Structure formats: C-alpha cells, structure tokens
Amino acid sequence: MPISESDYSAPSWCPGGHLQTVIPARITARPKVTYRREIVTTPDDDIVAWDWAEPEPIDPEAPVLVHFHGLEGGSDSHYAEALMHECVRIGWRGVVAHFRTCGGVMNRLPRAYFAGDTADNSWVLRTVHGRFPRAKLYAVGVSLGGNQLSKCLGDLGKEAIGLVEGAVSICAPIDLVAGSERISKGVNTLYADMFLKTLKMKLEEKARLYPDLFDIEVIKRCRTLYDFDDIYTAPVHGFKSAMDYWQKCSAKQYLPGVRVPLLLLNAQNDPFLPAWALPTAAEMSSSVLGEFPKEGGHVGFPEGGRFPGDLEYLPRRVMKFFGTGC
C-alpha cells in the first residue's frame, strides 16, 4: 500500500501540535466505558492487567480488538476510552492489554516493559486469538504501543497471517533515537518530565521488592528519559545502553517485514517525533499504508466546531481502515 493523503484537518480553535496534543488528553470530554478487569499470568509467571470492554449481549464470534497503550498509559487514557467505547458501540469485544507495571498492577519480576517488547505483544495476540478462534482479531497500538505492535508484525512476518486481520499504529515513535532527542528539547521536556515522574514512582516500589537491582537514589536523580533508560530500562531488558536499546527497538527498520495490513498514522506536527523521521514508501512493505497528516499532534486529532471538541476522529479512522483496508 502507498502513502496516502489524509482527510484530517484540525479545528481552527486548536492550532499547533502542542494544543492538539494536550487538549484532547486533558480537557476534551471522554466517553464512559465500563471495563471488566482480568489479572493474567504471563508465560514467565509474571502478572499483567487486561481490561475488557464488551457489549451485552455479545456475539461469541464478534471481532476482537486488542489495544496496546502508550508510555505510562492504560485503559483510562483518553485514546483507549474513545477506542473501547467505539468497540462496544458497534458490537465488538475490546481489550486493553496493559504492559507490566501498568494499569495500577505492579508486576512480580525485576523487569517492566519497553518499546520493543514484541515477545509480550505476540503472546497477547496469540492468547486472545486462542480464546476466540472464530473471531477476527485486530490490533491497535498507540505511541510506544504502536512502536511495539509495528515491530512485532515485522518480526512475525508471514506468521501474522491468520493471526491478525489488520492493525493500526497511531503516533508511534518508530525512530526512537529521533523521538527521544525531540522530546528532550525545549518545551517538549515537559512531556518527558511527566513520564519520568510516574516511572520513578514505580521504581521506588520495585526497589522495595528488589533492593539490589539498582540504586534508587540514582534513579531519583534522572533528569531525562535517556538517563532513565540507560540506568534501568536498557540493562534490565538485555541492552548495553539506552542508545543500543533505542537503535535495536525502533520499529522503522522492521516495516519491510510486515505481511498483514497495517495503517501507520502519524501527524507531521507530533511533538514526540520529527516529520523527517517518518518512513518513505520505499522503507515500508506493500502491506503498510502510511498516512501522515500535517496536523493532529501526539495522539490528539481533535474534532468539533467548538472548544473543547471531541475524540471521535481516531476511532472512526481506525474502524474505517479495518472495514476497507483489511
């Protein structure tokens, strides 16, 4: 599939990538979603939280949508609630598969989650598919979860055929080096500081479980995501350094291996990834459709004639792709 033109246009009251990021996340009203929580044991005897959104009654063969959230996100993130609400509305079964340490559930093991954790992604997809073998399975990854999902599909290659009908990656930092550099400069550091606050809090809890794993005082002094990834994320998950981790886990290099329909949706004014880092058609397989609107911010894409707008664009675009592109 080629790179296509986007039909998205930001409302006049919401100019620029920062407003298009912050207003949907912090101000715009969200649809109400009722979740059913399930604590799932992983193959390595860890635990994660899955939050299910299901209409009542539901067809046992209804399509299933698996959602991988962003860095420090979860089922209460604005994009997850909008997407899960749409699933229920159209009669689909949806599940937010939280990463380890997310969803308010601390995991058992020293490890947590990272941007290239495709072993966990593929386990989630295979497990859900195994529960509903007659249902069509779709997947949506947002931000870090979008990088994971894109890399996972590239890793799986032809193995994904028959497992996943189609997938959408939204605002994924598919070049982690470029994305990390962008979020570490100027006003963008406010986003990094927000992530670091909760990441540090989680490691304070993990330090009580594993006091010899790392020096929590060093973690507390981290001022950048590079510092955090270099001290904790990289070594705990088998990488030599933050740079080694970012280079090996950037999904962009795996896009040629994707063999199922994948929509790669990134705004060119995303504060988390510079437009020059987006892939060209030559850097993607024919199964990948690139869509790079000029506006939208980071997982924002607000709509509506009046402030603060609504969150309807992303669910609508996702379902349109699943209806016509897969």
N, C-alpha and C positions, 0 to 999 in steps of 0.2 A: 504494500500500500504506500502511496506517496505522502508527502507533506501536504496537508490540506488547509484551505482558508477557514478561519473560524468565524462564526456568526456572533461571537460575544462582543458587546460594547458596554463599557461601564456607564452608569448613570452620571449625569452632569454634576450632581451634588457630591460625587465621590471620586475626585481626581487623584491620580498618583498611586503608586504601588503600596505606600505605607497605609494610607486611608483604606485602600481596597483590601488590605490585609487585616487591619485592626478592627474596623467597624463590624464586619461580619462575625469576627471571632468574639468581640466583647460587647457589642451593643445590639445588633440585629436580633429580633425575637426568634426563638428556636421552636420547632415543632415538638410536641410532647411524645416521648417514646417510653413504653413500658418494657423493661428487659427481664429476662429470666436468666439468672446467673448460674453458671456451672463451673466448678473447680475441676480442672482436667490435669491428670498426671501425664507428664511427658515421658518419652522412652528412656531418659536418663534419670527417672524418679524425681523430677522437679515438679513444681506446680505452676499453673497459669490460670487466669480467669477468662472465661468466654461468656459474653453477654449476648443472649439470643433475643431477637425481635421477631415475633410470629403473629400473623393474623389468626383470628378464631372465628370459625373453624378453618383449618388449613388442609389443602390437598396434599396427601403424602408424597406426591410426585411434583410438587411445586418447585420451581427453580430456587436454588440456594445461592446467596451472595455472601462471600467471605470478605471481611474488611480488615485490612492491616493499617493501623493508625500511624500517626506521625510521632516524632520525638517527644516523649513525655505526654503524649495524648492518650485517648481512650474513648470509651463509649459515651462519655459526657462531652466530648469535643463537638464543636458546632457542626463540623462536616459529617461526623459519624451520626449524629442525631438526625440531620437532614436526610442522609442516605438511608438509614434504617427506617425512618418514617415513610419514605417512598417505597421501600420494600413491602412494608405492611400494607400500605395503601393499594398496591397492585397485586397483593396476594402471594408475594414471595416470602421465603424464610431468609432472614438475615442474621449474621453473627459477627460480632466484633471480637476478633481473636487477640486479646491483649498479649503484649510481649511480657517476658519475665520481668518482674518488679512493678508492672503497671496494673491499672485498674484497682489500686488500693490493696493489692495482694503481694506481699513480699515473698520472693521465691526462696527455696531451701539452699540452693547451691551458691558457691562463690561468684559465679558468672551472672551476667544480667542479659542485656540484648545489645545488638549492634547493627550497623547499616547493611551488613552483608550476610545476615543470619539466615541464609536460604535453606539450611537444613531444617530449621524450625518451620519456615514457611511451607516447604514441601510436605513436612509431616502434618501440618494443619490441613492442607489441601487434601492429602490422601485420607486423613482420618474423617473429615467431613464427607468426602466422596464415598467412603466406605459405609457411612451411616445411611446415606441416601443414594444408593447406587442407580436408581432410576430417574433421579432428578438431575437436571442440567446444573452444572456448577460454574459460577462466575466469581471473579475476584476483583477487588478494588484496593489499591494501595495509595496512601496519601503521604506526601513528603518522605520522611525516612522509610515508611512502609511502602511507598511507591518505588523507592530505590531497591528495597529488598525484593519486592514482587517482580520487578523488571529483571533483576539479576537472577532470580530463581527460575523464571521462564527461560532465560537464556541458558542457564545451567542445564535445565531439564531437556531442552531441545525437543526432539520428537516424542520424548516420554510424556510431555504435557498434553499431547493429542489424545483425546479420550478422557482426560482428567479434567481439564479446564476448557469450557466452551469459548471463553473470551475474558479479557482483563482490561482494566483501566488503571493507569498510573497518573496521579494528579500531583503536579508541582514537586516532583521528585528531584532531589539534588544529585542527578546522575553523574556529575563530576564532583566528587566530594572535596577534592582539593580546591577547585574554583569556588564551590559553595562555602566552604569553611573560611576561605580568605575573604569572601564578600561579607559574611555575617560578622566578621571580626573587625570591621572598619566603620568609622563614623557612627551615625545614628543606629546602624544595624546592630551595634553591640548591645543595644537594649534587648533585642531578641535573645542573643546569646546569654546575657545575664539572667533572663527569665528561665531559660533552660538549666543553667548552672545551679540556680537556687534549689530546684527540686531534685536534680541529680545528686547534689551534695547531701541533701537531707536523706535520700535513700541510702547513700553510702555510710552515713552515720549509723543508720540502723544495721546495715550489713557488717560494719566494723564491730558491732557488739556480738555478732554471730561468728565472725572470723577475724579476731583481733590481730592475727599475724599476717593477714593477706596484704595489707597496705597500711601506710601511715596516714591516719585520718586527719592529722594536723596539716600534712602536706596537701591533702585533698581540699581542705578548707581554704587554703591559700591560692587555689587555682583561680586565675582571672580570665582564662579563655577556654574555649572548647578544645583547642589544641592541647593545653596543659592537662585537661581532664582526660582526654583520650590517650595522651602519651603516658600518663601515670597509671590509669586504671583500665580503660576500655581495651586498648591495644594489647598490653601484656596478658591480661586475664583471658582474652579470647584468642590468644595464639599469634599475635602480630608483634613485630620487632619494635615498632614505634607508631605514633599517630600517622605519620606520613605513609608508612608501609600499609597500615590499615586502610587509609583513605584511598590509596592508589589501587589496592587489590579489590576493594569492595565497591568501587564506582561502577554503577550499572551500565554506563555508556558503552563500555568495551564488550558487554555481553549481549547487546541488542542484535548483532548479526545472527545470534544463535536462536532467537525466538521463533517458534514454529506455530504458535496459535495467535489469533487476532488480539492485538494489544494496541490500545489508544494511549499515546503518550501526550498528555495535556499539560503544558507549562506556559505561564504568562511571561512575556518578554520583560515585564517590569517587576518581576518577582524579586523582593529584597534578599532572598536566600540563594539565588543562582543568577549569574550574569547571562544575558542573552547569547553572548558569543560562545558559551559552553554548551548550548543546545546542539543536538546532533543534526547532521545533514542527512538527506535521503540515502546517500552512499554509506552512511555509518549505521544504517538500520536494515534489518531483513525486510523482505516483502510482506511479512505478516504484521509489521508495525506501522501504524498510522500516526504521524507526527502532527500535532495541532498546537500552534504557538501564537495565540492572540497577543496583540500589543499590550492589552490591559488585563487586569484580573488580580494582581498582587500574589501573595502566597496563600493559596487555598481560600481565596476570598470570593471573587467573581460575584459581587453584589448585583442585585437587580432591583427594580421598582422605581416608580416615578417620584417617590418621596422618601426622605431620610426617615428611618434607617434602613429601608429596603427589606428584601427577603433573601432567603438562601436557596431559592428554587433552581437556579441555573445548573449547578453541578449535578444534582440528582437527575435532572432532565437530560443533560448531555450524556451522562453515564448510561441511562436506560435507552436513549436513542441509539447509542453505539451498540449496545447489546442486542437491540432489536433489528438493526440494519447492517452492522459491520461484522457480525459473527455468523 
